[in-house]
Amino acid sequence: MRLTNIAQLRLPFGHLSGYDLDVVPTDRLRPISFDQRRHVGEGERPGSWMALSFRLPQSPPADELAAAWRAVVQRHGTLRTVAEPGPDGPVLREVEIGDGRWVEHPVAPGQAVEDALRRVLDATCTPFARPSHRLCLLETADGPTVVVAADHSHVDMWSMLVLARDLLAALEAVRGGRTPFAGMPKPPDFAEHTAALAERPPVDDDLRARWAEVMRGAGGVMPCFPLPLGPGDSPQPERVEVRDVLDVDASAALGVRAAEEGVSTLSLVVAAMTRVTRELADRPLRAVFPVHSRYEPRWHDSAGWFITNSVLTSADPSPRAAAAAVREAVRLGSCSLADVLGEDMPTAPGMFAISWLDLRRLPVRVDSRGLQAQYVGAAIRTDGVMLWFVLDESGLHLRCRYPDTDEARHHVGRWLDRLVTELRAEASEAVGGLLKVGGRRYRVQRARRTDVPAVVGLLSDDPIAAVRESPELARYEAAYDVIAGDPAQYLAVVRDDEGTVVATVQLSVVPGLSRAGATRLELEGVRVASPWRGRGIGTAMLAWAHDHGRARGASLAQLATDTDRVDAHRFYARLGYEATHVGMKLPL
């Protein structure tokens, strides 16, 4: 999913409207979280929101979209709370939903649509707005775009997926004449999570001591970017860089490399950031590290700010040391910040924060590619550096916000350049993966067009396949072109140290609706050259293939094998495959 900023969002011209929703305050106060109190305590201001935009296949009737949104608001308690000043700091008040109406938001002559949208969200999604969320609809000749936005005090990036998913489900129900979410359990409110955190046992002495040590290492404040950013006496206009760091192949290769090292992909990225920081600033990597607090499955379908801040400290760029640094950051983030830091989080100009979100691992999914979904950040003034990573089925992406000063452009830009270069170099070395079998090394790579004759030779190298393959190479080359142009396909070859192709397999990543929307890895054309069989190459190749599939979100591997291939049946059974289904084929 693309990470972007409202200033960089490019929307076609059309009719922009928003749904005004009245709320009626009650006398019921709800618990306010540490981060909500801190965020709202900074006061009423524009640019405190986050949003998700996505395309719909056809324009919905306005009343149906409004009914669907009202159902979403009723489903998620945080959308039925408002913040307001109190004698001892901000409080959170529960509200009831009143009337609603669509309001046109004119786009002035010469004004970009995204600028008109920004003005709407800056005015309606502020900390003390009632409500502080907004549904907008942009109707264009290219189709409708929906924008769901809310003040950050009510949502995080995970929550935006929940709201988009629920809005689409509610809209489908309304169109079908059904009551949205009928018969479905209602997720618990975020305020219940805040109350549950407050009831947890006090922070133990060891964790409290480690927090104190970490804060001393950062000068008593949350970590700052290790290089100069320019004038620090006041926030500056922001500069936002959006970079597509790794494509799907490279990010999958990085995931395989991480598996070889016994660490996560995040750990490899942290290791790279550690190297870059050491090279450019001669310091350890220190950064604020948001950690999600959805520590139990019951919170997975709730909307709210389920984030607590931790500190990531990494001095050793080795993958295992970086993994240990990540684990410690998660451990530090497992406790109440109010308990270890007091009523506020000590910060200084230049604060450096790194956020990581692997959408492939979330239990909440939307069709981000089909919906052309984008995370949209607000435009603000800033004195710090905020870095967001998102890893999804299309690759690894980042967005970085920093002060738009000459110093920050130079230092942050150079840091980002080096980081992207490091990650691409590491992924390039790992593309396809390295197999170690019998004391020898083999490289798995995406097949090139010049490999087609060798692959055809492998496919034909047995009595069953020999009768069905063709001597016409052009047919195979045409098929290769189709495979190479499809990002869901990976025609792999295994090369020995002399570059000879000794094995092959075609992998297809197949999304589906069954098994709760599971993505499958389909294996086809598994072959090992006859002189190389029995050496363990096939086993190693399929182990790599399974890692490749996992890195692309697959949760199930499947294949079909001829009923006469008895040896192949035993081979697959040794790898854990089970003959649970009957395969059928029909010539067309």
Disulfide bonds with the S-S distance in Angstrom:
none
